[in-house]
């Protein structure tokens, strides 16, 4: 092969192009990782600190033989495995809103749902407990008549599995 044909030949040129492009992409990836790593480390540290500060003993009631998330409405556990305190509180706030902010109407609705066990696994009782706590926290007095309280419902359901 003559020198002129060698200089005009393009064989192998694509390999050089790909080597340069690949090196550029690797460099860009390393630069991106360097920029993002500080934020990731900060988030990881914050998550670790938050988890370390949680008292896991306060989240569960181990005395009943099974772990029940404490309701936050006293020392009574939540019945439904699908329920959470924030979920019940959100639901009762929506019931109150759907009743135009009328606490008595919302109370009546939630009380009837609890008696009828509208939602399974004691979830209706959990909702009723959240409502009682919300009304008390807001200083609202409700005419309960001879109705059971949340604590009474809780005790009956715990003993019998129904009301």
C-alpha positions in Angstrom: 0.0 0.0 0.0 1.3 3.3 -1.0 1.4 6.3 1.3 -1.2 8.2 -0.7 -3.7 5.3 -0.6 -3.1 4.9 3.1 -3.9 8.6 3.7 -7.0 8.4 1.6 -8.3 5.2 3.2 -11.1 5.6 5.7 -11.0 2.1 7.1 -10.8 2.2 10.9 -11.9 5.8 11.2 -15.3 4.8 12.7 -13.5 3.1 15.6 -11.7 6.3 16.6 -15.0 8.2 16.5 -16.7 5.7 18.8 -13.8 5.7 21.2 -13.9 9.5 21.4 -17.8 9.5 21.8 -17.7 6.8 24.5 -15.0 8.6 26.4 -17.1 11.8 26.3 -20.2 9.9 27.6 -18.3 8.3 30.4 -16.9 11.7 31.4 -20.4 13.3 31.3 -21.7 10.4 33.5 -18.9 10.9 36.1 -19.6 14.7 36.1 -23.3 14.1 36.7 -22.6 11.6 39.5 -20.3 14.1 41.2 -23.0 16.8 41.1 -25.9 14.6 42.3 -23.9 12.7 45.0 -24.0 15.6 47.5 -27.8 15.9 47.3 -28.1 12.1 47.6 -25.9 12.0 50.7 -27.8 14.9 52.3 -31.1 13.1 51.7 -29.7 9.8 53.0 -28.4 11.6 56.1 -31.8 13.2 56.8 -33.6 9.9 56.3 -31.2 8.2 58.7 -31.6 10.9 61.3 -35.4 10.9 61.1 -35.6 7.1 61.4 -33.2 7.1 64.3 -35.3 9.7 66.2 -38.5 7.6 65.9 -39.5 5.7 69.1 -40.8 2.5 67.5 -42.2 1.3 70.8 -44.7 4.1 70.7 -46.0 3.0 67.3 -47.4 -0.4 68.3 -49.4 -1.9 71.1 -47.7 -5.2 71.8 -49.7 -6.1 74.9 -52.7 -7.6 72.9 -50.6 -10.4 71.4 -50.5 -8.7 68.0 -49.2 -5.4 67.0 -51.9 -2.7 66.5 -51.0 0.8 65.5 -51.9 3.1 68.3 -54.8 5.4 67.2 -53.5 8.5 68.8 -57.0 8.9 70.3 -55.9 7.4 73.6 -54.4 4.0 74.2 -57.0 2.2 72.0 -55.6 0.4 69.0 -56.8 0.6 65.4 -58.7 -2.5 64.4 -58.5 -2.6 60.6 -55.2 -3.6 59.0 -56.1 -1.3 56.1 -56.6 1.7 58.4 -54.2 4.3 59.8 -54.8 7.2 62.1 -54.2 9.7 59.4 -56.5 7.8 57.0 -59.4 7.8 59.5 -58.8 11.4 60.3 -58.9 12.3 56.6 -62.0 10.3 56.1 -63.9 11.9 59.0 -62.9 15.3 57.8 -64.4 14.5 54.4 -67.6 13.3 56.1 -67.8 16.5 58.1 -67.3 18.5 54.9 -69.9 16.5 53.0 -72.3 17.4 55.9 -71.6 21.1 55.4 -69.5 21.3 58.6 -72.4 20.1 60.7 -70.7 18.1 63.5 -74.0 16.6 64.7 -74.9 15.3 61.2 -71.4 13.9 60.7 -71.6 12.3 64.2 -74.9 10.7 63.4 -73.6 9.4 60.0 -70.4 7.9 61.5 -72.2 6.5 64.5 -74.7 4.6 62.2 -71.8 3.4 60.0 -70.1 2.1 63.1 -73.2 0.3 64.3 -73.9 -1.2 60.9 -70.1 -2.0 60.5 -70.3 -0.4 57.1 -66.6 -1.0 56.6 -65.1 -4.3 57.6 -62.6 -5.3 60.3 -63.7 -2.6 62.7 -62.7 0.2 60.3 -66.1 2.0 60.9 -65.3 2.0 64.7 -61.8 3.5 63.9 -63.5 6.2 61.9 -65.9 7.0 64.8 -63.0 7.2 67.2 -61.2 9.7 65.0 -64.4 11.8 64.8 -64.8 11.8 68.6 -61.2 12.9 68.9 -61.5 15.6 66.3 -64.7 17.0 67.9 -63.1 17.1 71.3 -59.9 18.7 69.9 -62.1 21.4 68.3 -64.1 22.0 71.5 -67.3 20.8 69.8 -70.1 19.4 72.0 -72.3 16.9 70.4 -75.7 15.5 71.6 -74.8 11.8 71.9 -78.1 10.8 73.6 -77.7 7.3 74.9 -75.3 6.3 72.2 -72.1 4.4 73.0 -68.8 6.2 73.1 -65.8 5.1 71.0 -64.3 3.5 74.1 -67.4 1.5 74.7 -67.6 0.4 71.1 -64.0 -0.5 71.2 -64.4 -2.7 74.3 -67.4 -4.5 72.9 -65.8 -5.1 69.5 -62.6 -6.3 71.1 -64.5 -8.8 73.3 -67.0 -10.0 70.6 -65.6 -9.1 67.2 -68.9 -7.3 66.5 -71.1 -4.7 68.1 
